[in-house]
Every structure is written in C-alpha cells, then in structure tokens.
C-alpha cells in the first residue's frame, strides 16, 4: 500500500504509479505536489509510502514512522 505523506494528497492511497516519483497533477491537474517513493522494512515486511518532496525528509519520515507504529501496535 502506498500512502501519501504530506502535500495535497496527504493520507490518500496511490497504488497505480510506476517509478520512484510522481506529480499530483497526474491525478488532479489543479494539484502541484511531487512525491518520492520510500520503502521501510520492518522485520520481514516492506511498507511503501509516497513522501512529499516539498517537505523536509525528516518530517515525512516521522509521519511514516507513526503510521507503522500504529499498525504494529495492533499486531502486538
């Protein structure tokens, strides 16, 4: 699952994109954000997110970490 972190598509799931980045304008011409694909490996599982390129990497990574922590909270 590819959840968008930050920008105009924040919180939306965008699964149908090839490559390592995409522009929100490909989905909605009125939107301008750019997203970079980032994978996180937790144990044997790989989770993928789209991080908004206009936000600091540390900020988007912290948000992605919160998503993962919430997911694993329910698995414990």
Phi and psi restraints in degrees (range 20) as a CNS / XPLOR table:
assign (resid 1 and name C) (resid 2 and name N)
       (resid 2 and name CA) (resid 2 and name C) 1.0 -112.0 20.0 2
assign (resid 2 and name N) (resid 2 and name CA)
       (resid 2 and name C) (resid 3 and name N) 1.0 101.3 20.0 2
assign (resid 2 and name C) (resid 3 and name N)
       (resid 3 and name CA) (resid 3 and name C) 1.0 -93.6 20.0 2
assign (resid 3 and name N) (resid 3 and name CA)
       (resid 3 and name C) (resid 4 and name N) 1.0 133.5 20.0 2
assign (resid 3 and name C) (resid 4 and name N)
       (resid 4 and name CA) (resid 4 and name C) 1.0 -78.9 20.0 2
assign (resid 4 and name N) (resid 4 and name CA)
       (resid 4 and name C) (resid 5 and name N) 1.0 133.5 20.0 2
assign (resid 4 and name C) (resid 5 and name N)
       (resid 5 and name CA) (resid 5 and name C) 1.0 -114.0 20.0 2
assign (resid 5 and name N) (resid 5 and name CA)
       (resid 5 and name C) (resid 6 and name N) 1.0 116.2 20.0 2
assign (resid 5 and name C) (resid 6 and name N)
       (resid 6 and name CA) (resid 6 and name C) 1.0 81.4 20.0 2
assign (resid 6 and name N) (resid 6 and name CA)
       (resid 6 and name C) (resid 7 and name N) 1.0 177.1 20.0 2
assign (resid 6 and name C) (resid 7 and name N)
       (resid 7 and name CA) (resid 7 and name C) 1.0 68.9 20.0 2
assign (resid 7 and name N) (resid 7 and name CA)
       (resid 7 and name C) (resid 8 and name N) 1.0 -165.2 20.0 2
assign (resid 7 and name C) (resid 8 and name N)
       (resid 8 and name CA) (resid 8 and name C) 1.0 -74.8 20.0 2
assign (resid 8 and name N) (resid 8 and name CA)
       (resid 8 and name C) (resid 9 and name N) 1.0 -16.9 20.0 2
assign (resid 8 and name C) (resid 9 and name N)
       (resid 9 and name CA) (resid 9 and name C) 1.0 -106.5 20.0 2
assign (resid 9 and name N) (resid 9 and name CA)
       (resid 9 and name C) (resid 10 and name N) 1.0 17.6 20.0 2
assign (resid 9 and name C) (resid 10 and name N)
       (resid 10 and name CA) (resid 10 and name C) 1.0 -49.3 20.0 2
assign (resid 10 and name N) (resid 10 and name CA)
       (resid 10 and name C) (resid 11 and name N) 1.0 126.4 20.0 2
assign (resid 10 and name C) (resid 11 and name N)
       (resid 11 and name CA) (resid 11 and name C) 1.0 86.5 20.0 2
assign (resid 11 and name N) (resid 11 and name CA)
       (resid 11 and name C) (resid 12 and name N) 1.0 -12.6 20.0 2
assign (resid 11 and name C) (resid 12 and name N)
       (resid 12 and name CA) (resid 12 and name C) 1.0 -80.8 20.0 2
assign (resid 12 and name N) (resid 12 and name CA)
       (resid 12 and name C) (resid 13 and name N) 1.0 148.5 20.0 2
assign (resid 12 and name C) (resid 13 and name N)
       (resid 13 and name CA) (resid 13 and name C) 1.0 -97.1 20.0 2
assign (resid 13 and name N) (resid 13 and name CA)
       (resid 13 and name C) (resid 14 and name N) 1.0 125.3 20.0 2
assign (resid 13 and name C) (resid 14 and name N)
       (resid 14 and name CA) (resid 14 and name C) 1.0 -126.0 20.0 2
assign (resid 14 and name N) (resid 14 and name CA)
       (resid 14 and name C) (resid 15 and name N) 1.0 98.9 20.0 2
assign (resid 14 and name C) (resid 15 and name N)
       (resid 15 and name CA) (resid 15 and name C) 1.0 -96.0 20.0 2
assign (resid 15 and name N) (resid 15 and name CA)
       (resid 15 and name C) (resid 16 and name N) 1.0 -20.8 20.0 2
assign (resid 15 and name C) (resid 16 and name N)
       (resid 16 and name CA) (resid 16 and name C) 1.0 -96.4 20.0 2
assign (resid 16 and name N) (resid 16 and name CA)
       (resid 16 and name C) (resid 17 and name N) 1.0 38.4 20.0 2
assign (resid 16 and name C) (resid 17 and name N)
       (resid 17 and name CA) (resid 17 and name C) 1.0 -116.1 20.0 2
assign (resid 17 and name N) (resid 17 and name CA)
       (resid 17 and name C) (resid 18 and name N) 1.0 136.0 20.0 2
assign (resid 17 and name C) (resid 18 and name N)
       (resid 18 and name CA) (resid 18 and name C) 1.0 -94.0 20.0 2
assign (resid 18 and name N) (resid 18 and name CA)
       (resid 18 and name C) (resid 19 and name N) 1.0 159.0 20.0 2
assign (resid 18 and name C) (resid 19 and name N)
       (resid 19 and name CA) (resid 19 and name C) 1.0 86.6 20.0 2
assign (resid 19 and name N) (resid 19 and name CA)
       (resid 19 and name C) (resid 20 and name N) 1.0 -169.7 20.0 2
assign (resid 19 and name C) (resid 20 and name N)
       (resid 20 and name CA) (resid 20 and name C) 1.0 -104.9 20.0 2
assign (resid 20 and name N) (resid 20 and name CA)
       (resid 20 and name C) (resid 21 and name N) 1.0 -1.8 20.0 2
assign (resid 20 and name C) (resid 21 and name N)
       (resid 21 and name CA) (resid 21 and name C) 1.0 -155.8 20.0 2
assign (resid 21 and name N) (resid 21 and name CA)
       (resid 21 and name C) (resid 22 and name N) 1.0 162.5 20.0 2
assign (resid 21 and name C) (resid 22 and name N)
       (resid 22 and name CA) (resid 22 and name C) 1.0 -155.5 20.0 2
assign (resid 22 and name N) (resid 22 and name CA)
       (resid 22 and name C) (resid 23 and name N) 1.0 161.3 20.0 2
assign (resid 22 and name C) (resid 23 and name N)
       (resid 23 and name CA) (resid 23 and name C) 1.0 -104.0 20.0 2
assign (resid 23 and name N) (resid 23 and name CA)
       (resid 23 and name C) (resid 24 and name N) 1.0 137.8 20.0 2
assign (resid 23 and name C) (resid 24 and name N)
       (resid 24 and name CA) (resid 24 and name C) 1.0 -59.1 20.0 2
assign (resid 24 and name N) (resid 24 and name CA)
       (resid 24 and name C) (resid 25 and name N) 1.0 -25.1 20.0 2
assign (resid 24 and name C) (resid 25 and name N)
       (resid 25 and name CA) (resid 25 and name C) 1.0 -64.4 20.0 2
assign (resid 25 and name N) (resid 25 and name CA)
       (resid 25 and name C) (resid 26 and name N) 1.0 -18.0 20.0 2
assign (resid 25 and name C) (resid 26 and name N)
       (resid 26 and name CA) (resid 26 and name C) 1.0 -69.6 20.0 2
assign (resid 26 and name N) (resid 26 and name CA)
       (resid 26 and name C) (resid 27 and name N) 1.0 -24.0 20.0 2
assign (resid 26 and name C) (resid 27 and name N)
       (resid 27 and name CA) (resid 27 and name C) 1.0 -96.2 20.0 2
assign (resid 27 and name N) (resid 27 and name CA)
       (resid 27 and name C) (resid 28 and name N) 1.0 -43.4 20.0 2
assign (resid 27 and name C) (resid 28 and name N)
       (resid 28 and name CA) (resid 28 and name C) 1.0 -140.9 20.0 2
assign (resid 28 and name N) (resid 28 and name CA)
       (resid 28 and name C) (resid 29 and name N) 1.0 113.5 20.0 2
assign (resid 28 and name C) (resid 29 and name N)
       (resid 29 and name CA) (resid 29 and name C) 1.0 -57.4 20.0 2
assign (resid 29 and name N) (resid 29 and name CA)
       (resid 29 and name C) (resid 30 and name N) 1.0 -18.3 20.0 2
assign (resid 29 and name C) (resid 30 and name N)
       (resid 30 and name CA) (resid 30 and name C) 1.0 -81.8 20.0 2
assign (resid 30 and name N) (resid 30 and name CA)
       (resid 30 and name C) (resid 31 and name N) 1.0 -9.4 20.0 2
assign (resid 30 and name C) (resid 31 and name N)
       (resid 31 and name CA) (resid 31 and name C) 1.0 -101.1 20.0 2
assign (resid 31 and name N) (resid 31 and name CA)
       (resid 31 and name C) (resid 32 and name N) 1.0 147.6 20.0 2
assign (resid 31 and name C) (resid 32 and name N)
       (resid 32 and name CA) (resid 32 and name C) 1.0 -119.5 20.0 2
assign (resid 32 and name N) (resid 32 and name CA)
       (resid 32 and name C) (resid 33 and name N) 1.0 -10.0 20.0 2
assign (resid 32 and name C) (resid 33 and name N)
       (resid 33 and name CA) (resid 33 and name C) 1.0 -62.0 20.0 2
assign (resid 33 and name N) (resid 33 and name CA)
       (resid 33 and name C) (resid 34 and name N) 1.0 152.4 20.0 2
assign (resid 33 and name C) (resid 34 and name N)
       (resid 34 and name CA) (resid 34 and name C) 1.0 -117.7 20.0 2
assign (resid 34 and name N) (resid 34 and name CA)
       (resid 34 and name C) (resid 35 and name N) 1.0 140.7 20.0 2
assign (resid 34 and name C) (resid 35 and name N)
       (resid 35 and name CA) (resid 35 and name C) 1.0 -124.7 20.0 2
assign (resid 35 and name N) (resid 35 and name CA)
       (resid 35 and name C) (resid 36 and name N) 1.0 138.2 20.0 2
assign (resid 35 and name C) (resid 36 and name N)
       (resid 36 and name CA) (resid 36 and name C) 1.0 -110.7 20.0 2
assign (resid 36 and name N) (resid 36 and name CA)
       (resid 36 and name C) (resid 37 and name N) 1.0 137.7 20.0 2
assign (resid 36 and name C) (resid 37 and name N)
       (resid 37 and name CA) (resid 37 and name C) 1.0 -76.3 20.0 2
assign (resid 37 and name N) (resid 37 and name CA)
       (resid 37 and name C) (resid 38 and name N) 1.0 136.7 20.0 2
assign (resid 37 and name C) (resid 38 and name N)
       (resid 38 and name CA) (resid 38 and name C) 1.0 -138.1 20.0 2
assign (resid 38 and name N) (resid 38 and name CA)
       (resid 38 and name C) (resid 39 and name N) 1.0 133.3 20.0 2
assign (resid 38 and name C) (resid 39 and name N)
       (resid 39 and name CA) (resid 39 and name C) 1.0 -109.2 20.0 2
assign (resid 39 and name N) (resid 39 and name CA)
       (resid 39 and name C) (resid 40 and name N) 1.0 143.5 20.0 2
assign (resid 39 and name C) (resid 40 and name N)
       (resid 40 and name CA) (resid 40 and name C) 1.0 -126.4 20.0 2
assign (resid 40 and name N) (resid 40 and name CA)
       (resid 40 and name C) (resid 41 and name N) 1.0 133.0 20.0 2
assign (resid 40 and name C) (resid 41 and name N)
       (resid 41 and name CA) (resid 41 and name C) 1.0 -106.6 20.0 2
assign (resid 41 and name N) (resid 41 and name CA)
       (resid 41 and name C) (resid 42 and name N) 1.0 124.1 20.0 2
assign (resid 41 and name C) (resid 42 and name N)
       (resid 42 and name CA) (resid 42 and name C) 1.0 -125.0 20.0 2
assign (resid 42 and name N) (resid 42 and name CA)
       (resid 42 and name C) (resid 43 and name N) 1.0 108.6 20.0 2
assign (resid 42 and name C) (resid 43 and name N)
       (resid 43 and name CA) (resid 43 and name C) 1.0 63.5 20.0 2
assign (resid 43 and name N) (resid 43 and name CA)
       (resid 43 and name C) (resid 44 and name N) 1.0 -123.1 20.0 2
assign (resid 43 and name C) (resid 44 and name N)
       (resid 44 and name CA) (resid 44 and name C) 1.0 -97.6 20.0 2
assign (resid 44 and name N) (resid 44 and name CA)
       (resid 44 and name C) (resid 45 and name N) 1.0 3.1 20.0 2
assign (resid 44 and name C) (resid 45 and name N)
       (resid 45 and name CA) (resid 45 and name C) 1.0 -104.2 20.0 2
assign (resid 45 and name N) (resid 45 and name CA)
       (resid 45 and name C) (resid 46 and name N) 1.0 141.9 20.0 2
assign (resid 45 and name C) (resid 46 and name N)
       (resid 46 and name CA) (resid 46 and name C) 1.0 -112.4 20.0 2
assign (resid 46 and name N) (resid 46 and name CA)
       (resid 46 and name C) (resid 47 and name N) 1.0 129.1 20.0 2
assign (resid 46 and name C) (resid 47 and name N)
       (resid 47 and name CA) (resid 47 and name C) 1.0 -117.5 20.0 2
assign (resid 47 and name N) (resid 47 and name CA)
       (resid 47 and name C) (resid 48 and name N) 1.0 138.6 20.0 2
assign (resid 47 and name C) (resid 48 and name N)
       (resid 48 and name CA) (resid 48 and name C) 1.0 -120.6 20.0 2
assign (resid 48 and name N) (resid 48 and name CA)
       (resid 48 and name C) (resid 49 and name N) 1.0 139.3 20.0 2
assign (resid 48 and name C) (resid 49 and name N)
       (resid 49 and name CA) (resid 49 and name C) 1.0 -132.1 20.0 2
assign (resid 49 and name N) (resid 49 and name CA)
       (resid 49 and name C) (resid 50 and name N) 1.0 159.8 20.0 2
assign (resid 49 and name C) (resid 50 and name N)
       (resid 50 and name CA) (resid 50 and name C) 1.0 -106.0 20.0 2
assign (resid 50 and name N) (resid 50 and name CA)
       (resid 50 and name C) (resid 51 and name N) 1.0 114.8 20.0 2
assign (resid 50 and name C) (resid 51 and name N)
       (resid 51 and name CA) (resid 51 and name C) 1.0 -98.6 20.0 2
assign (resid 51 and name N) (resid 51 and name CA)
       (resid 51 and name C) (resid 52 and name N) 1.0 131.9 20.0 2
assign (resid 51 and name C) (resid 52 and name N)
       (resid 52 and name CA) (resid 52 and name C) 1.0 -65.5 20.0 2
assign (resid 52 and name N) (resid 52 and name CA)
       (resid 52 and name C) (resid 53 and name N) 1.0 124.0 20.0 2
assign (resid 52 and name C) (resid 53 and name N)
       (resid 53 and name CA) (resid 53 and name C) 1.0 -70.3 20.0 2
assign (resid 53 and name N) (resid 53 and name CA)
       (resid 53 and name C) (resid 54 and name N) 1.0 -21.0 20.0 2
assign (resid 53 and name C) (resid 54 and name N)
       (resid 54 and name CA) (resid 54 and name C) 1.0 -81.6 20.0 2
assign (resid 54 and name N) (resid 54 and name CA)
       (resid 54 and name C) (resid 55 and name N) 1.0 -9.1 20.0 2
assign (resid 54 and name C) (resid 55 and name N)
       (resid 55 and name CA) (resid 55 and name C) 1.0 -102.8 20.0 2
assign (resid 55 and name N) (resid 55 and name CA)
       (resid 55 and name C) (resid 56 and name N) 1.0 154.1 20.0 2
assign (resid 55 and name C) (resid 56 and name N)
       (resid 56 and name CA) (resid 56 and name C) 1.0 -60.4 20.0 2
assign (resid 56 and name N) (resid 56 and name CA)
       (resid 56 and name C) (resid 57 and name N) 1.0 138.4 20.0 2
assign (resid 56 and name C) (resid 57 and name N)
       (resid 57 and name CA) (resid 57 and name C) 1.0 -55.5 20.0 2
assign (resid 57 and name N) (resid 57 and name CA)
       (resid 57 and name C) (resid 58 and name N) 1.0 -40.8 20.0 2
assign (resid 57 and name C) (resid 58 and name N)
       (resid 58 and name CA) (resid 58 and name C) 1.0 -61.5 20.0 2
assign (resid 58 and name N) (resid 58 and name CA)
       (resid 58 and name C) (resid 59 and name N) 1.0 -37.7 20.0 2
assign (resid 58 and name C) (resid 59 and name N)
       (resid 59 and name CA) (resid 59 and name C) 1.0 -67.1 20.0 2
assign (resid 59 and name N) (resid 59 and name CA)
       (resid 59 and name C) (resid 60 and name N) 1.0 -47.1 20.0 2
assign (resid 59 and name C) (resid 60 and name N)
       (resid 60 and name CA) (resid 60 and name C) 1.0 -68.2 20.0 2
assign (resid 60 and name N) (resid 60 and name CA)
       (resid 60 and name C) (resid 61 and name N) 1.0 -35.2 20.0 2
assign (resid 60 and name C) (resid 61 and name N)
       (resid 61 and name CA) (resid 61 and name C) 1.0 -65.9 20.0 2
assign (resid 61 and name N) (resid 61 and name CA)
       (resid 61 and name C) (resid 62 and name N) 1.0 -38.8 20.0 2
assign (resid 61 and name C) (resid 62 and name N)
       (resid 62 and name CA) (resid 62 and name C) 1.0 -63.5 20.0 2
assign (resid 62 and name N) (resid 62 and name CA)
       (resid 62 and name C) (resid 63 and name N) 1.0 -40.4 20.0 2
assign (resid 62 and name C) (resid 63 and name N)
       (resid 63 and name CA) (resid 63 and name C) 1.0 -65.2 20.0 2
assign (resid 63 and name N) (resid 63 and name CA)
       (resid 63 and name C) (resid 64 and name N) 1.0 -44.6 20.0 2
assign (resid 63 and name C) (resid 64 and name N)
       (resid 64 and name CA) (resid 64 and name C) 1.0 -60.7 20.0 2
assign (resid 64 and name N) (resid 64 and name CA)
       (resid 64 and name C) (resid 65 and name N) 1.0 -40.6 20.0 2
assign (resid 64 and name C) (resid 65 and name N)
       (resid 65 and name CA) (resid 65 and name C) 1.0 -60.9 20.0 2
assign (resid 65 and name N) (resid 65 and name CA)
       (resid 65 and name C) (resid 66 and name N) 1.0 -37.1 20.0 2
assign (resid 65 and name C) (resid 66 and name N)
       (resid 66 and name CA) (resid 66 and name C) 1.0 -66.6 20.0 2
assign (resid 66 and name N) (resid 66 and name CA)
       (resid 66 and name C) (resid 67 and name N) 1.0 -39.7 20.0 2
assign (resid 66 and name C) (resid 67 and name N)
       (resid 67 and name CA) (resid 67 and name C) 1.0 -59.6 20.0 2
assign (resid 67 and name N) (resid 67 and name CA)
       (resid 67 and name C) (resid 68 and name N) 1.0 -45.0 20.0 2
assign (resid 67 and name C) (resid 68 and name N)
       (resid 68 and name CA) (resid 68 and name C) 1.0 -67.6 20.0 2
assign (resid 68 and name N) (resid 68 and name CA)
       (resid 68 and name C) (resid 69 and name N) 1.0 -41.0 20.0 2
assign (resid 68 and name C) (resid 69 and name N)
       (resid 69 and name CA) (resid 69 and name C) 1.0 -62.8 20.0 2
assign (resid 69 and name N) (resid 69 and name CA)
       (resid 69 and name C) (resid 70 and name N) 1.0 -39.2 20.0 2
assign (resid 69 and name C) (resid 70 and name N)
       (resid 70 and name CA) (resid 70 and name C) 1.0 -64.6 20.0 2
assign (resid 70 and name N) (resid 70 and name CA)
       (resid 70 and name C) (resid 71 and name N) 1.0 -42.3 20.0 2
assign (resid 70 and name C) (resid 71 and name N)
       (resid 71 and name CA) (resid 71 and name C) 1.0 -62.5 20.0 2
assign (resid 71 and name N) (resid 71 and name CA)
       (resid 71 and name C) (resid 72 and name N) 1.0 -46.1 20.0 2
assign (resid 71 and name C) (resid 72 and name N)
       (resid 72 and name CA) (resid 72 and name C) 1.0 -75.4 20.0 2
assign (resid 72 and name N) (resid 72 and name CA)
       (resid 72 and name C) (resid 73 and name N) 1.0 -20.1 20.0 2
assign (resid 72 and name C) (resid 73 and name N)
       (resid 73 and name CA) (resid 73 and name C) 1.0 -61.0 20.0 2
assign (resid 73 and name N) (resid 73 and name CA)
       (resid 73 and name C) (resid 74 and name N) 1.0 -39.4 20.0 2
assign (resid 73 and name C) (resid 74 and name N)
       (resid 74 and name CA) (resid 74 and name C) 1.0 -80.7 20.0 2
assign (resid 74 and name N) (resid 74 and name CA)
       (resid 74 and name C) (resid 75 and name N) 1.0 -16.4 20.0 2
assign (resid 74 and name C) (resid 75 and name N)
       (resid 75 and name CA) (resid 75 and name C) 1.0 -89.7 20.0 2
assign (resid 75 and name N) (resid 75 and name CA)
       (resid 75 and name C) (resid 76 and name N) 1.0 -15.2 20.0 2
